[in-house]
Amino acid sequence: MFLQSSPVPSAARRGMALGACALCFLPCGFIGVPGGSGGLPGNHFLPTARPGADGRGASPQSAAAPSSPAAGSAAGLAALCLGLLLSASPAPAEEEQPQDYVPYILRNPPTAPPADDKAPEIPEKERERRRTAPFEEVKNEDWYTYGRTVYIAKCASCHPAGSNIIDETKSLFPDDLERNGYKEPAKVREIIRYGKGKMPGFAVDCASVVDYTQCGVLTPLDEATLMTLEDFTLNRANLEWRGRG
């Protein structure tokens, strides 16, 4: 109790506890155990097996019995020392946040796209490069890092690393995409925008194309984000979701 309430720094408290343990065990080194191999403290914790009357080994009772009253005292001292060490161990340090820290979601709350929102004009050749380029080529490009952030926020809970936790036959791996009719980018774009089954749609016009119950997001994604999410997903799928992404 003293060690827990003391204002002494944790390193000093641990040193005090170790010193207390040394004081506990030093006397044990001078206590001899009849029939043992010496005066080491270990003799008090491991019962010495003595031959039975017929010379063929120790009986359970004799093997389990402590070798001397000193063994019980040593065990008690060991328990006390363990308690001292535990009381001296510092509690796990909690990560400190600045006093003015504000979570990212509060600093950047989702906002609905503007009424005149339009997809950026990106040449189809560039779109194709994004979808097929190796990771090392695109990993630091803005569209890729942003697409990864959006994927983690909107898709990864059901599609971690391209899998499908609801239906394993409908993953985002190339074989499953082709078998389920999503080989073409236009089909991937459609399901991202308007959803299907248990997957919600993320486009502003979702409710005007499919039943509103399919559009299960509070804030839809703008056109640029939808395009980036599509390209990121197809890039990872074409690489079979290898690497960290």
Disulfide bonds with the S-S distance in Angstrom:
Cys206-Cys215 2.00
